Amino acid sequence: MTDTSPGPGGFAVDRRTALAATAVAATALTVAGCSSTSNQPASAAPDTTAAKAPVPAKNQGGDALANTADVPVGGGVISGDTVITQPTAGSFQGFSSTCTHLGCKVNEVTNGLIKCPCHGSSYHLDGTVASGPAPRALDSKAIKVDGDKIVSA
């Protein structure tokens, strides 16, 4: 049997209704607390300065990534999010520095291999997988030689 005797306010509320009302109120408070503007007066505009932070110009079309002299024949260098290799003299290739296994960043180019420190994947200088667990080659990145500089294309 459900108790529906008048409560402190002089009206009857059964237990289920009271619990449901409490749950609705708690949900409303949680949602209001998560709102980015809930702590600001209604007349204040939301602060969007963080969302408009300047994007670094590095690695955008035409920006210098490395000097050609810095990329050894049979090796490579990592510049930001780009791996630059020179498998043969005068032939430069660009790849993403993100490993295709779980998204770690490759961190070195040694002994003719591009290496990922997280799980041991390595890639040949042409970006193809030398040893797994990487499932596929590194993604290509467009680069070009401009005088003695290597730039993003």
DRENLUMVEX-632173 format. One record per residue: residue number from 0; residue in one letter; chain; x, y, z of N, C-alpha, C in turn. Coordinates in steps of 0.1 Angstrom, whole numbers. Example, Ala and Ser with C-alpha at 12.3 -4.5 7.8 and 13.67 -1.06 7.14 Angstrom:
2
 num residu chaine    nX    nY    nZ   caX   caY   caZ    cX    cY    cZ
   0      A      A   132   -57    78   123   -45    78   132   -33    78
   1      S      A   128   -22    71   137   -11    71   129     0    79
END
This chain:
153
 num residu chaine    nX    nY    nZ   caX   caY   caZ    cX    cY    cZ
   0      M      A     8   -12     0     0     0     0     9    12     0
   1      T      A     5    22    -7    13    35    -8     8    45     1
   2      D      A    17    52     8    14    62    18    12    75    10
   3      T      A     0    81    10    -3    93     3    -8   104    13
   4      S      A    -4   103    26    -8   113    36    -1   126    32
   5      P      A    -8   137    36    -2   150    33    12   152    38
   6      G      A    20   158    30    34   160    34    35   174    41
   7      P      A    48   178    43    50   191    50    43   203    44
   8      G      A    42   203    31    35   214    24    20   213    24
   9      G      A    15   203    30     0   202    30    -6   195    18
  10      F      A     3   188     9    -3   181    -2     3   167    -2
  11      A      A    -4   158    -8     1   144    -8    10   141   -20
  12      V      A    21   134   -17    31   130   -28    35   116   -24
  13      D      A    33   107   -34    37    93   -31    53    92   -33
  14      R      A    58    81   -28    73    79   -28    78    79   -42
  15      R      A    72    73   -52    77    72   -66    77    86   -72
  16      T      A    67    94   -70    67   108   -75    78   116   -69
  17      A      A    80   115   -56    91   122   -49   105   118   -55
  18      L      A   107   105   -57   120   101   -62   122   105   -77
  19      A      A   111   105   -84   112   109   -98   115   124   -99
  20      A      A   109   132   -90   111   146   -90   125   149   -86
  21      T      A   131   142   -77   145   143   -72   154   140   -83
  22      A      A   152   130   -91   160   126  -102   160   136  -113
  23      V      A   148   142  -116   147   152  -126   155   165  -122
  24      A      A   154   168  -109   161   180  -104   176   178  -104
  25      A      A   180   166  -100   195   163  -100   200   164  -115
  26      T      A   193   158  -124   197   159  -138   198   173  -143
  27      A      A   188   181  -140   188   195  -144   200   203  -138
  28      L      A   203   200  -126   215   207  -120   228   202  -126
  29      T      A   229   190  -129   241   184  -136   243   191  -150
  30      V      A   232   191  -157   233   197  -171   236   212  -170
  31      A      A   230   219  -160   233   233  -159   248   235  -155
  32      G      A   253   226  -146   267   227  -142   277   225  -153
  33      C      A   273   217  -163   282   214  -174   282   225  -185
  34      S      A   272   233  -185   271   244  -195   283   254  -194
  35      S      A   289   257  -205   300   266  -205   297   281  -201
  36      T      A   284   284  -201   280   298  -198   272   298  -185
  37      S      A   271   287  -178   262   287  -166   268   296  -155
  38      N      A   280   299  -154   286   307  -143   287   322  -147
  39      Q      A   282   325  -159   282   339  -163   269   346  -162
  40      P      A   268   359  -160   255   365  -159   249   364  -173
  41      A      A   236   365  -173   228   363  -185   232   373  -196
  42      S      A   236   385  -192   240   395  -202   254   393  -207
  43      A      A   262   385  -201   276   384  -205   277   375  -217
  44      A      A   285   378  -227   287   370  -238   297   359  -235
  45      P      A   296   347  -240   305   336  -237   319   340  -241
  46      D      A   329   335  -234   343   338  -237   348   328  -247
  47      T      A   350   333  -259   355   324  -270   369   327  -274
  48      T      A   377   334  -266   390   337  -270   399   324  -271
  49      A      A   397   314  -262   405   302  -263   402   295  -276
  50      A      A   390   295  -281   387   288  -293   393   295  -306
  51      K      A   397   308  -304   402   315  -315   417   317  -314
  52      A      A   424   308  -307   438   309  -305   445   308  -319
  53      P      A   455   315  -322   462   315  -335   467   301  -338
  54      V      A   466   297  -350   472   284  -355   486   286  -359
  55      P      A   495   278  -354   509   281  -359   510   279  -374
  56      A      A   518   287  -380   520   287  -394   529   276  -399
  57      K      A   536   269  -390   546   259  -393   539   248  -401
  58      N      A   545   243  -411   540   232  -419   528   235  -428
  59      Q      A   525   247  -430   515   250  -439   522   252  -453
  60      G      A   514   252  -464   520   252  -477   531   262  -479
  61      G      A   543   257  -484   554   265  -487   563   268  -475
  62      D      A   560   264  -463   569   267  -451   581   257  -452
  63      A      A   592   262  -448   604   254  -448   603   244  -437
  64      L      A   606   231  -440   606   221  -430   620   217  -426
  65      A      A   629   218  -436   643   214  -433   652   219  -444
  66      N      A   665   219  -442   675   222  -453   678   209  -459
  67      T      A   680   209  -472   684   196  -479   696   190  -473
  68      A      A   706   198  -469   718   193  -463   716   186  -450
  69      D      A   705   188  -443   702   182  -430   696   168  -432
  70      V      A   692   164  -444   686   151  -446   696   142  -452
  71      P      A   701   132  -445   712   124  -450   707   114  -461
  72      V      A   715   111  -471   712   101  -481   711    88  -473
  73      G      A   700    80  -476   698    67  -469   693    69  -455
  74      G      A   688    81  -452   682    84  -438   671    94  -439
  75      G      A   669   101  -428   659   111  -428   659   119  -415
  76      V      A   649   129  -415   647   137  -403   632   139  -400
  77      I      A   629   142  -388   615   145  -384   614   160  -381
  78      S      A   605   166  -388   603   181  -386   588   183  -383
  79      G      A   585   185  -370   571   187  -366   564   174  -368
  80      D      A   553   175  -376   545   163  -379   549   156  -393
  81      T      A   561   160  -398   565   154  -411   578   147  -410
  82      V      A   578   135  -416   591   128  -417   596   130  -431
  83      I      A   609   134  -432   614   137  -446   626   127  -447
  84      T      A   625   119  -458   636   109  -461   642   112  -474
  85      Q      A   655   107  -476   662   108  -488   668    94  -491
  86      P      A   659    85  -496   664    71  -499   676    71  -508
  87      T      A   676    79  -519   687    80  -528   690    95  -530
  88      A      A   702    98  -534   707   111  -535   697   120  -544
  89      G      A   692   131  -538   684   140  -545   669   136  -545
  90      S      A   665   125  -540   651   120  -540   646   121  -526
  91      F      A   637   132  -523   632   134  -510   617   130  -510
  92      Q      A   613   124  -499   599   120  -497   594   124  -483
  93      G      A   581   127  -483   575   132  -470   564   123  -465
  94      F      A   563   121  -452   553   112  -446   548   118  -433
  95      S      A   537   114  -429   531   118  -416   540   111  -405
  96      S      A   542   118  -394   549   112  -383   541   104  -374
  97      T      A   528   102  -378   519    94  -370   519    80  -374
  98      C      A   523    71  -364   523    56  -367   509    51  -370
  99      T      A   508    42  -379   495    37  -384   490    26  -374
 100      H      A   498    22  -364   493    12  -355   483    18  -345
 101      L      A   487    27  -336   478    33  -326   480    48  -325
 102      G      A   486    54  -335   487    69  -335   498    75  -328
 103      C      A   508    68  -322   519    74  -316   527    81  -326
 104      K      A   536    90  -322   545    97  -331   558    89  -333
 105      V      A   562    87  -345   576    81  -347   586    91  -342
 106      N      A   597    86  -337   606    95  -330   621    95  -335
 107      E      A   624    86  -345   637    86  -350   638    80  -364
 108      V      A   648    84  -371   651    78  -384   666    73  -383
 109      T      A   668    60  -381   682    55  -380   683    42  -387
 110      N      A   695    39  -392   698    27  -399   689    24  -410
 111      G      A   684    34  -417   675    32  -429   661    29  -425
 112      L      A   657    32  -412   643    29  -408   638    40  -400
 113      I      A   625    42  -402   617    52  -394   611    44  -382
 114      K      A   613    48  -370   610    40  -358   599    46  -349
 115      C      A   590    38  -345   580    42  -335   584    36  -321
 116      P      A   584    45  -311   588    40  -298   577    32  -290
 117      C      A   565    33  -294   554    28  -286   553    13  -286
 118      H      A   553     7  -298   551    -8  -298   561   -15  -308
 119      G      A   571    -7  -312   582   -13  -320   580   -14  -335
 120      S      A   570    -7  -340   568    -6  -355   579     1  -361
 121      S      A   583    -3  -373   593     5  -381   589     5  -395
 122      Y      A   594    15  -402   590    17  -416   603    19  -424
 123      H      A   603    15  -437   614    17  -446   613    32  -450
 124      L      A   624    37  -456   625    51  -460   614    55  -470
 125      D      A   608    45  -477   597    49  -486   583    49  -479
 126      G      A   583    47  -465   571    47  -458   564    34  -456
 127      T      A   569    24  -463   562    10  -462   567     4  -448
 128      V      A   558    -5  -444   561   -12  -431   573   -21  -432
 129      A      A   582   -20  -423   594   -29  -422   591   -40  -412
 130      S      A   585   -36  -400   581   -45  -390   569   -40  -383
 131      G      A   560   -49  -379   547   -45  -372   549   -42  -358
 132      P      A   538   -39  -352   524   -42  -355   517   -32  -364
 133      A      A   524   -22  -370   517   -13  -379   510   -20  -390
 134      P      A   498   -17  -393   490   -25  -403   493   -20  -418
 135      R      A   498    -8  -419   500    -2  -433   511     9  -433
 136      A      A   514    13  -444   525    23  -446   521    37  -440
 137      L      A   531    45  -437   528    59  -432   521    66  -443
 138      D      A   513    76  -439   506    84  -449   516    94  -455
 139      S      A   514    96  -468   523   105  -476   520   119  -472
 140      K      A   530   128  -473   528   142  -471   535   149  -483
 141      A      A   528   159  -489   534   165  -501   545   175  -496
 142      I      A   557   173  -502   568   182  -499   575   185  -513
 143      K      A   583   195  -513   591   198  -525   604   205  -521
 144      V      A   613   205  -530   626   211  -528   625   225  -534
 145      D      A   629   235  -526   628   249  -531   642   255  -528
 146      G      A   651   254  -538   665   258  -536   672   248  -527
 147      D      A   677   253  -515   683   243  -506   674   240  -494
 148      K      A   661   243  -496   651   241  -485   641   230  -490
 149      I      A   636   223  -480   625   213  -483   613   220  -476
 150      V      A   602   222  -484   590   229  -480   578   220  -481
 151      S      A   568   223  -474   555   216  -476   549   221  -489
 152      A      A   543   212  -496   538   215  -509   523   218  -508
END
